[in-house]
């Protein structure tokens, strides 16, 4: 894959990550450590929850969005730092065994006025399951490197 920099992303173009299937073991390990609620941990008790069974923690799904995007390799050379998240929404619960991918679209980008080697980009992320349903969406604000001179 070619190296991507801020200048290479096209506004309005959608990029797609590889797919990952989330195992029950991964879901439980995350929940035990970061989100120990019964509907993330206990299959029997989770049946009586509003979800009707075990679901992944929402922040696990949000973290997975970034992991999926990184797996494209498109930010290997350009990523400097995340600046923030806007419009984080959980649309549908995610269950162990589901296969997820992230589609991300550049909303806008601007070069830095003070540091010419970088700029700020806003991407809309949509995490979709194997049924093509949006399970999570957010806007990620990222500081990215610009293409080096002569590149």
C-alpha positions in Angstrom: 0.0 0.0 0.0 1.2 3.5 -0.8 2.1 5.8 2.0 -0.8 8.1 2.8 -0.4 11.6 4.2 -2.9 14.4 5.0 -2.7 15.6 1.4 -3.6 12.2 -0.1 -7.0 11.7 1.5 -9.8 12.9 -0.7 -12.7 14.7 1.0 -15.9 12.7 0.6 -14.1 9.5 -0.3 -14.9 6.4 1.8 -12.2 4.0 2.8 -12.8 0.6 4.2 -10.9 -1.4 6.8 -10.4 -5.1 7.0 -13.1 -7.1 8.9 -12.6 -8.6 12.3 -14.7 -11.1 14.2 -14.9 -10.5 17.9 -14.7 -13.6 20.0 -16.6 -14.1 23.3 -13.2 -14.4 25.0 -12.1 -11.0 23.7 -15.4 -9.4 24.8 -15.2 -10.9 28.3 -11.6 -10.0 28.8 -12.3 -6.3 27.9 -15.4 -6.3 30.1 -13.6 -7.8 33.1 -10.9 -5.1 32.9 -12.8 -2.0 31.7 -16.6 -2.4 31.8 -17.6 -5.0 34.4 -21.4 -4.8 34.0 -23.4 -8.0 34.1 -24.7 -7.7 30.5 -21.0 -7.8 29.3 -19.9 -10.6 31.7 -22.6 -13.0 32.7 -24.4 -14.9 29.9 -27.2 -16.1 32.2 -27.9 -12.7 33.9 -27.5 -10.9 30.5 -30.5 -12.8 29.2 -32.7 -10.7 31.5 -31.1 -7.4 30.3 -32.5 -5.1 27.7 -30.0 -6.7 25.3 -31.2 -10.3 25.9 -27.7 -11.6 26.0 -24.0 -10.7 26.2 -23.0 -7.6 24.3 -19.6 -5.9 23.9 -18.9 -2.8 25.9 -19.5 0.4 23.8 -16.0 1.7 24.4 -14.6 -1.7 23.3 -16.4 -1.1 20.0 -15.1 2.5 19.8 -11.5 1.3 20.4 -12.0 -1.4 17.8 -13.0 1.3 15.3 -9.5 2.8 15.6 -7.8 -0.7 15.5 -9.7 -1.5 12.3 -8.7 1.8 10.7 -5.0 1.3 11.7 -5.1 -2.1 10.0 -5.6 -0.4 6.6 -2.0 0.8 6.9 -3.1 4.2 5.7 -2.0 6.0 8.9 1.3 4.3 9.3 3.4 7.3 8.1 1.0 10.1 8.8 -0.6 9.7 12.3 0.7 12.1 14.9 -2.1 12.3 17.4 -5.8 12.0 17.9 -7.2 15.4 19.0 -10.8 14.4 19.9 -14.0 12.6 19.1 -17.3 14.2 18.3 -20.7 12.7 17.7 -20.0 9.3 19.3 -23.1 7.2 18.9 -23.8 3.5 19.6 -26.6 2.5 17.1 -26.9 -1.2 17.8 -25.4 -3.6 20.3 -22.6 -5.8 19.2 -22.5 -9.5 20.2 -19.6 -11.8 20.4 -19.1 -13.6 17.1 -20.1 -10.6 15.0 -17.8 -9.5 12.2 -17.1 -5.7 12.1 -15.4 -3.4 9.7 -15.0 0.4 9.7 -15.8 2.7 6.8 -14.2 6.1 7.2 -14.7 9.2 5.2 -12.7 12.4 5.2 -15.1 15.3 6.0 -12.5 18.0 5.8 -8.8 18.8 6.3 -6.7 21.9 6.8 -3.0 22.4 6.9 -1.6 23.9 10.1 -0.9 27.7 9.9 2.1 27.4 12.1 3.6 24.0 11.4 3.8 23.3 7.7 4.6 19.6 8.1 1.2 18.8 9.5 -2.5 19.5 9.5 -5.9 18.5 11.0 -8.4 16.1 9.5 -11.9 15.2 10.5 -13.1 11.7 9.5 -16.5 10.2 10.0 -16.2 6.6 11.1 -19.0 4.1 10.7 -18.5 0.6 12.2 -20.7 -1.9 10.4 -21.5 -5.5 11.2 -21.8 -8.5 8.8 -25.4 -7.4 8.0 -24.1 -4.0 6.9 -25.9 -2.3 9.9 -24.2 0.6 11.5 -23.4 -0.3 15.1 -21.3 2.8 16.0 -20.5 6.1 14.4 -18.2 9.0 15.4 -16.2 11.9 14.0 -12.5 11.5 14.7 -10.3 14.6 14.7 -6.7 13.7 13.9 -3.4 15.5 13.5 -1.6 14.1 10.5 1.7 14.6 8.7 1.7 16.3 5.3 3.5 14.7 2.5 7.2 15.5 2.8 8.6 17.9 0.2 9.8 16.2 -2.9 7.6 13.1 -2.0 
